[in-house]
């Protein structure tokens, strides 16, 4: 699946893995060395919520795009770095508003595609 920024007419992801189960969402991108160019992980939730995203066992920075039920970007956390091995430095990233989907992409991808809060996305 591709995820397109319909507002800016850019391609956010060329190939998107979808995580629907609790285990898939918990595992996320843990233990991976990187994301392929144009790849992403889309986490789907039942209804709108304010999920907390954290990065244990991550090895690379990402952008986190929070997407509403009507496929508008409600928040973006850019260049989120993996947590350190020191428990006191762990952070949980939550959206400013409720969302239905969370998209994780390589760090810098939101800026590359000019994706901003309020942009309308489409899944193709």
ABEGO torsion letter per residue (X at the ends): XBBBBAAAGBBABABBBBBABAAAAAAEABGBABBBBGBBBBBBBBEBBBBBBBBBGBABBBBBBBBBAAGBBABBBBGBBBBBABAAABBBBBBABBBABBBBBBBGAAAAAGBBBGBBBBBX
